[in-house]
Amino acid sequence: MFSPEVLAPTVEVLSKLAGDGPAIEFAIGTGRVAIPLSEAGVQVSGIELSHAMISRLREKVGEDHIPVVQGNMTEATAGDNFSLAFLVFNTIANLLTQDEQVRCFQNAARHLASGGRFVIELWVPQLRSLPPGHGGTVEVSDPGYLLVDTYDVLHQHVISHHVRFGPELSDGRGARIGRTPHRYIWPSELDLMARLAGFELESRWADWDRREFSAESRSHVSVYRLTLRDPDRAAEDEQAK
């Protein structure tokens, strides 16, 4: 994920979308994308829930260079009038309910200037590869690493089971298992969440190289443009009518 082949097109797209304005990254993490984007000339801020990740980021750059607010990306506030907000590498799926995911869009809208853009990178659910009667799929099988996804299709939940094995593991058992839960989102559902928060879909590509998105694409980069500056206030005005 830190390779130039991945980061270069990511930074290029985000830099063009930000233009001359500032950008904010939701779930900024350790600065994998934010730091090279800042080095490209974009003023970057961030929101991050994890104290440990913020500490690692601070080992690389100071608060004066990339300011970060500690908090949940559904509600934490780091300013307003940004030209770009972005959320990469499937991270919106870490929010495990539809309501939280909608509130993430609403929080992005609160941070953006009118006409600002919200960019999401997300995988496409691979339910077509789920055999009938089976609840899981093997996604990666490499030497020393196995990734198995198990699905709860009723609640749109998937748990990724990361199995690392080999004699070099320090626990002496030869294997280590980590699990990460997600709530998967269909592109059409994501578009509706965007509309509820005052956005409209502007572009969708299969990847950061801007290849055409198709029914066979396993992921997408979606660009939403804010058309309604304060959707919460607009909803209240509509109810008053």
WOLINSUL-V826230 format. One record per backbone hydrogen bond with DSSP energy under -0.5 kcal/mol. NH is the residue of the N-H (numbers start at 1). CO is the residue of the C=O. Records with the same first field share a line. If there is no record, write none. Layout:
NH=CO / CO
This chain:
6=3
7=3
8=4
10=6
11=7
12=8
13=9
14=10
15=11
16=12
17=13
18=14
19=15
21=18
23=43
24=84
25=45
26=24 / 86
27=47
28=25 / 47
31=28
35=31
37=33
38=34
39=35
40=36
41=38
42=37
44=42
45=23
46=67
47=25
48=69
54=50
55=51
56=52
57=53
58=54
59=55 / 56
60=57
61=57
65=62
66=62
69=46
71=48 / 69
75=72
76=72
78=79
82=111
83=22
84=22
85=117
86=24
87=119
90=121
91=88
93=90
94=91
95=92
96=94
101=97
102=98
103=99
104=100
105=101
106=102
107=103
108=104
109=105
110=106
111=107 / 108
112=108 / 109
113=82
115=226
116=113
117=83
118=224
119=85
120=222
121=87
122=120 / 220
124=218
127=125
129=126
130=127
131=129
134=131
137=149
139=137 / 147
140=147
142=145
145=142
146=163
147=140
148=146 / 161
149=137
150=159
151=135
152=157
155=152
156=152
157=152
158=182
159=150
160=158 / 180
161=148 / 159
162=160 / 178
163=146 / 161
164=162 / 176
165=144
166=174
169=166
172=169
176=164
178=162
180=160
182=158
183=93
184=156 / 182
190=186
191=187
192=188
193=189
194=190
195=191
196=192
197=193 / 194
198=195
199=194
200=225
202=223
203=223
205=221
206=211
210=207
213=204
217=214
220=122
221=205
222=120 / 220
223=203
224=118 / 222
225=200
226=116
227=198 / 225
228=198
231=228
234=230
235=231
236=232
237=233
238=234
239=235
240=236
241=237
